[in-house]
Amino acid sequence: MTGMATLVSVNVGMPGDVSWNGHTVYTGAWKAPVTGPRRVHRLNVDGDGQGDLNGHGGENRAVLVYQVASYEHWAAELDRDDLTPGAFGENLTVDGLPDDEVCIGDRYRIGEVVLEVTQPRVTCYRVGMRLGEPRMAALLVSHHRPGFYCRVLTEGDIEAGAEIVKIADGPQGVSVAEIDALLYLPGHPRDALERALLVPALSQGWKTSLRSLLEQGSSGAGGGNSGLTGPPVPAPAWAGFRHLTVAEVRDESSLVRSVLLADPEGKPLPKWLAGQSIVLRLPEEVGTGALVRNYSLSNEPGSAAYRIGVKREPLGAVSAYLHDRVRVGDLIDVAAPRGTFFLDDGPGPVILISAGVGVTPMMAMLYALVQTGQRPVWWLHGARDGAEHAFGREARDLLNRLPDNHSRVFYSRPGQADRQGVDYDRRGRLSAQALGELGLPADAQVFVCGPQSFMDDVSQGLIACGIPSANIHTERFGAHSAITPGVTDATVRAPHQPEGPPGTGPSVQFARSALTASWRSADTSLLEFAEACDVPTRWSCRTGVCHTCETALLSGQVRYELEPLEAPAQGNVLLCVATPTEDTVVDL
């Protein structure tokens, strides 16, 4: 690093409401310079705050630093003359600490304060909102100028004009720009990932992401960026939908019917991971609108055919069709198995928790656990009574084949014929309180499926039992909960046709939301179109960087208006930068 580094400006700002795209965003991105000394504490600078503590703030992200040289770069690149200190949301504007030279773990003294570099800036849309440049999240990464966060090792006062003295080098010499590119840009060389993971100062979130990329490289999974999306998964076995034939139909309870689907030519179907699901598309004569539904596979992974369990819903046209009209020999359109909810392959204990028809993915996991027979298994299931207890006998037979199993079945309203100790173990609901009485292993991987309120209650109960939230995995059959960081006035409405004149473009089918709408050319992306329909969405950067919006593309083709920095996994789409070029079905 050449020359002396200097603190040019100290910038603070408390969170507040900002109007953006017809919404209100609570954000602390608006920072302004202050004069005189400012106290730097473990979590913040005096007078400063963050609006979204999920993405900003905390011990590892207490102080954000940005460089004068980067200001000069953006002034030229964007043809701007209005970029003043604090415009990039940083607390400290500095001269002499470039992102390609500062390394993770470097320590600096500024006045009384000692800072340690922990990670690059988090990519999010708010810096673009602050600058009036929506592409900014992608530009910061692609131009290798993200800025960086620090933790505060020694609290104290700082003031503009102070000298910045480097007092320790970060081990391994991994620069901020290098590690930012390692996560967000294609390549992810194994030796660089391993070197970065050896840096003790690197924040835990980044370590988790880099480990996932290492695993992805070893697994040969279906592309994409598992460091941003979670555990790597194989690519879908086929694109779009294909015909499968109904090989068997059977009632599993008073409300659940299983349907076995096979290749029409008798060939074995591609393998899947225990816990994954398929999407069915039913004939048009069932009705109008969306006719696609997601169903978890419930039989033994590696079987030649796929089995699903379908609960009869009072107003469900699709479930009524599968219960009343489907017959052996019928052909049904099916999309390949997908999903990130699947059994891990670790050696530790496993807890499988379900309610009602949520038992279906657990059955596939139970079969997989029987195949290996090595792991302690806890089986916890809740049903109304024996008549509604789907796959009960099948599950008991499988559990009896496991050398180390712990089964607890709860009936909320047992019938007269239900035998406690035989058909079920406890009367009442499978609740958070009940979990606390079971002595569950704190080091277990936990998989939960059922109604959303059940999964929320159970997840809280598991955390109260000492199980880390990172070990708790949930799956739901309907639309996923939205991720809209910082938006405070988001209303929850049932998905609907967009307001105004109908579109004239390709049809867009939102599989989990039971909605089909025609694309409107005024919308800039599938994400924006989904928002116009009040379909629950998940996003953060809105520029194709963070992959929060990555979603399964069940059929159709898209075009990217802004090319993603790294392509999504095979069979997926980045909604925030994609527009449909033909009729499309997305897993929203």
N, C-alpha and C positions, 0 to 999 in steps of 0.2 A: 504494500500500500504506500503510495507516494504522498509526501507532504503531510502537513498537520491537518487533522480533522477538527471541525469546529461545529458547535451547536449554533445554528443560524436563528432558529425560532422555536419557542415553546408554544404549542397550540392546544386549546381545550375547548370543550363544548358539551353541554348537557343534552341528553336526548329530548326530542320534541316531535310533534306531529308535522309531517310534511305531505302535501298533496302530490299524488303521482298516479297517472293513468286512471283517474276516476276513483282512486282509493286513498286512504290515509295510512301512511307508513310512520311508525315510531322509530326514530333513528338518531344516533349520535354522530352521524357522518359529517355534520357541519362543525368544523373546528376553526378557531380564529386565534391569531397570535396574542400573547399577553406580555406585559412588561414587568420587569422585576423578577425576583426569585419565586419559584413554585416548588412546593413540597411534592416529592414523588413517594408514593406509598406502595405497599406490596401488590395492590390490585389496581392502582390508578394514580393519576396526577390530580392534585387538588383542582376542583372545578371542572373535572372531566367525567364523562360517563358513556356507557354503551347502551344502545337500545335493545339489541338482541344478544343476550349472553350465551346463546347456543353457538354462535359463530364468532363472537368477539369477546374480549375481556377475559377475566380469570387470571390465575397466577402465570400461566404460560404465555398469555397475550395481554399483559398489563400495559405495555407501552409499544406503540407503533412508530416506526422510524421510516422516513423517506428522504431521498437525496435531491440536492439542488441540481445535480447533473441530469437527473431524470426529469425535473421540471423543465430544464432547457430543452431536453429531447422532445417532450410532448408539446411544448410551445411551438417548436418547428414542425413536428409531425402533424399536429392538429390545426396549425395556423392560428394559434391563440395568443393573446397578449394580456389575458386576465387571470392567469394562474398564479395565485399568491399563496404563501405558506398556509398549510392547513387544508388546501383545496382537495388533497388526496386522502383526507381523513386522518392524517398522521398527527401524533402528539409532538414528535421531534422532527423538525426539518434540519438536515445536517449537510455539511459540505465535506466530502472526503471519505465517505463510507459506501462505495459502489456495491451493488448486489452481486456482481461477479467476483468480488474480492472478499467481502465479509463472509465468514464461515459460521455454520451452526456450532454453537459452543464458545465462540469468541466472547471475551469479556472486556468491557469498557468502563472506565471511570470518567464521570462527568461531574465536576464539583465533588459533592459528598456522596453521590449516587454511584453504585456499581450495577451494571446491567449485563445480562447474559443472553445471547441470541438463541432463540428457540425454534423458529420456523418462519417461512415466508408468510406474507399477507394471505388471508383467506379470500378466495375468489367469491365475490357476490355482486349483485346488481347495484348496490347502493353507491359505490364510488362513481359508477356511470350516471346514476340519478343525480348525484351531487354536481357532476361536471356537465350534465346535459349531453352526454355521449354514451348511448346505450351499448356500444361495442366495447366499452372500456375494460370489462373483466377479462375478455379474450385478449385485448391488446396488451394488457399488463403482463400476461403470460407469454404471448408470442414474441414480444419485444424484450423479454428477459429482464423486466424492471418491476417486480412486484412490490418491493419494500419488504420490511421484516418486523417481526414481533420480538420483544425481549421480556424476560422475567426480571424482577427487581431483587437483587441479592442484598443490597444495602440501601435502605431508605435515606432520604435527605433532600436538600434543596438543590435546584439547578436554575440556571439563568442563561438567556441568550447571550452569545459571545464567548461562552466557556469553551476551553479546549477539551477535546475528547481524546483520552489516552487509552490505548489498548494495553491491557494488563495480562491477558492470557490468550493463547491460541486454542481454538476448538480442535479436538482430536480428529484425525482423518482428513482435515482440510476440505470439507464439503461446503461449497459456497451456497449462498442463498439462491442465486440464479440456477445453479446446478440442481439443487434438490427440488426446486419448483418445477423445473423441466422434467425431472425424474418422475414426478407424479402426474403431471398434466399433459405432457407431450409424448408422442409415440416413441417406442424404443425400450425403455426400462431395462437397461443392461444389468444382468445379475450381479456382476462384481460391484457396480456402483450402488445397487440396492443394499447389498451386504455391508459395504463400507459405511453407508449412511446410517444403518441400523446400529452401528457400533458407537454412535455419538450419544453419550448419556444425556446431554442437554436437549436433544430433539424431543418435541412434545409427544405425548402418548398417542394422540390422534394420528399424527403423521407416521409414527412407528407402526400402528395398526394397518394403515393404508399400504405402507411399503411392504410389510409382511404378506399382505394379501396379494400384492403384485408378484412377490417371490413364489408364492404357492401357485399362482396362475401360470407363471413360466414353467413350473415343474409339471403342471397337470395337462398342459396343451389344450386348455379349455377354449371355448368358442370366441376368442377375440374380445374386444372391448377393454375396459379398464376396471378391473376388480378392486383396485385401490380406491376407487370412487363409488362403486356400486355394491361392494360386498363380495362374498365368496364367489370364486369363479365357477361357472356352470358350463356343461357341454353345449355346443350349438344345437338348435332344434334339428331333429332328425329329418324334417322335410319342411319346405316353405309352403305357406298358405294352408289350404284345407285339402284333405283327400278322403275318398269314400272308405268307410269301414262298415262291416256288416254286423248286425246284432246276432250274437251267437247264443246268448242266454239272457233271460229276464227272470228275476226272483225277488220275492218280498223278503226283506231282512227285518222288518218290524211293521207295526201298523201304519207308519208314515214313510218309511224309507224303502225304496226298491233299488236293487242293484241291476245294472245293465252291463253285460260283457260284450266288448267290441273286438272284432278280429279282422284280419286281412281277408278280403273276399276270395283270394286265391289260396288261402291256407298257409301263407308264409308267416314266420314269426315276426311280430312287430318289434321295432327298435326298443332298446332298453331305456329305462328312465331311472331317476334318483328317487328314493323313497321319500314321499312328501310332495312330489311335484304334481301338477295338474294338467288337464287337457281342456280345450274349448270345443264345444259342440255348436254346430250351426244347423238349425232345423229347417224343414221345408217351408216355403213361403205361405202355403195354405194354412199354416197355424194361425196366422194373423198378419198384422202389418207392423212395421217398425223393426226394432232390434230383436233378433231371434237367435242370439248367441249367448251361451252361458258357460261359466268356468266350473269344472268339477275335478276334485282331487281323485287320484288313482288310489284304489284301496286293496289291490291284490299284491302278490309277491313280486317284487322287482325282478326282472328277467323272465317273467312269464311270457308266453307267446301272444297273449291277448291283454287288453286293458279293461279293468273293471272300475266302474264308478258307482257311487251311492247317491241317489236322488231323493230328497225330501219333498213330499207333496206340500206345496204352499197353497193357502186358500185362494189367492188371486193370481197364481203363477201359471201363465199360459204354457210356458215351456215345461214346467214340472208336470202339469196336467197331461201334456202330450206324451211325455216319457212314461207316465204311470198308466194312461188309459189307451194309448193308440199304438205305441211301439210294439212290434212283434218280431220274433225270431226270423231272420232273413232280410229285415229292412236294412237299407243303406242310409248311413248318417255321415255328414261331413264333419271331419275332426281335424283340429290343428294339433301339431306335435306337442309332446310333453314339454312343459316349461316351468320356470319358477325358481326362486332363490330360497324357498322354504323346503329344506330337505335335511335328512339325518346326516350329522357329521360322522367322520370315520375315526374319531379319537377313541382312546381306551377307557375313559372315565365313565361314571354312572350317567344314565339317561332317565329323565322324567318325562313321560308322555301324558299330557293333560287335555281332556276333551269334554265337550258337552254336546248332547244330541248328535246331529249328523256331522259335527266336527270330528267325530271318531274316524272318518274315512282316511285322511292322510296318516293317522296314527296306526291304522291297520297295516298299511304298507311298511311303515317304520318298524312295527312289531315283527313282521315277516323278515325284514332285513336283519334285525337283531337276533332272531332265531337262527338265521343262516350262519352267523359268526359265533353266537353263544358265549361270548367272552365278557360282556358288560353287565353290571348290575342294572336292572330295569325297574322303574317305578311306573305302574299303570294306574292312573287316576281318571275316572270317568263318571260323569253325571247324566242321569236320565230321569224322566218323570216316573216311569214304572217299567215293569218287565215287558209290557206290550210295545212300548216305544224304545226299548233298548236294542238298537241295531247292532248286529255282529257280536252279540254277547257270548254265545257259545263258542264261536270261532276264536274270539279273543282268549277265552279261558283255555281252550285247547293249546293255543300257541304259548301262552304264559306257562303252562305246565311243562313245556319243553325247554324252558329256560332254567338254568341251575340257580340263578340268583335273581328272583323276581319278588316284587312287593306290589300287590294289587289291592286297590280300594275302589269299590263301585258304590256310588251314592244314588239312591232313589229319593226324589223329593216327595212323591206321593205313592208309595208302594201299593200295588193292587192286593186283593185278598189272596190271590194264588202265589204272590211273590214270597220267596223264602229267604229270610235274612240269614246270612252265612252260607247260602248256596247261590242264589240269584244276585244278591247284592250284599254289601257289607255294612253300610250305614244309612240310616234314614235322615233325610235332610238334603240340603244343597251342598254341592262342592264349592265352598266359599273360601275367601282369604283366611277367615278364622279357622276353618277346618284344616287348611294347609299347615298352620302353625302347630298343630297337634300331632303331626305325622313324623317329625324328626327327619325331614328331607335332607339329603347330603348337599352341603353348600357348594361343592365343586362340580355339581352335575350340569350337563347341558339339558335345557328344558325346552320342550316344544308344546305349544298351546294352540288349540283351535276350537272355535265355537262362536257364539254371538259376541259382538264387540264389547258389550257391557261385562260379559263373563270374562273375556280376555283381559280387560282393563283391571277388573277386581282381582283376578288371579295373579296378574303380573305384579301388582302392588303387594299382594300377600307373599309372593315369592321373594321380593326384595326385602320385606320385613323378616323373612326367614334367613337372611344373610346371603342369598344367591345374587351374584352380580347381574346388573341389568343386561350386560353384554352377553350373558349366557342364556337369556330368555328370548325365544324366537316364537313369533306369532304368525298366524295365517287366517285370513278371512276370505269368504267367498264373494262378497260384494265389493263395491268400490273401496279403494284404500283411503285412509284419512289423508287430508290435504296437508301439504307443506308449503306455506306462503310466508316466508320469513319477514317479520316486521309489519305485515299488514294487520291493522287493528280493527278495520270495519268490514271484514269479510262476512258476508251473510251466508247462511246455510239454506239453500233452496234445492228442491228436487230438480234434477237435470231436465232441461226443456229446450225447445227450439229457440235459436237466437232471436232477439228482438229485431223488428223491422222486416223488410222484404226478404223472402227466402232466397238462399244462394242458388246459383245456377251451375256450380262446379260438381266435381265427383262427390259421391256420398261418403260420409265419414261415420262409421259405426263405432260407438263407444261400448265395448262388450260388457263391462261390469256395471254400467249405468243404464242399460236398456234404452239407449237412445240412438237414433240415426238422423243425421242432418246433412243437408247439402252444403258443400264448401262455398264460402263467400270470398271473393277476391280481395275484399277490403281487409281481411284478417291477414296478418303477416306471418303467422305460424300456426301449427296445430295446437300449440299451447294456448295461444290467444283465442283460437276458435273454441277450444274446450272451456276456457274461462267465460266466453260469451254465452255458453250453454249451461253454465254453473255445474259442469262436470268436475268433481274434485281432482285437483292437480297437485303436482309436487315440483318445485323448482327453486333455484337460488340465483344462478348467474344470468340466465336468459340469453346466453351468447354461445352455447355449445362447449363450455369448458368443464363445468362441475359434474355433469351427468346425473344430477338429482332428478331430472325429468325423464331419464331413459326408461322406455316402456316397450313391452313386446309389441311388435308389428305382426299381427296375426295373418293379415293378407293385404295385398296392394303394394304400391310403390310410392316413394316420396322423393322430393327434390330438396336439397339443402340450399336455402337462400344465403346463409353465411356458413361456409364450410367449417365443420367441427374441428377443433385442434386435434382430437383423436376420435376415430369412428366408434360408434357404439358396438356392442357385441352383435354377432351375426343373429339376425332375426329380430333385432331391436331397433328403435328409432329415438333420436333426440328431438323431443316435441318442440323445444324452444326455437329451433332453427329450421324446422321441416315444414314443407307444404305438400299436400297430396297431388299426385299426377294421374291417379285413377281411383276407382272405388277402393276404400281402405277400411280395415278393421283394426282398431288399436285396443289394447288391454287396459282400458280405463273405465 
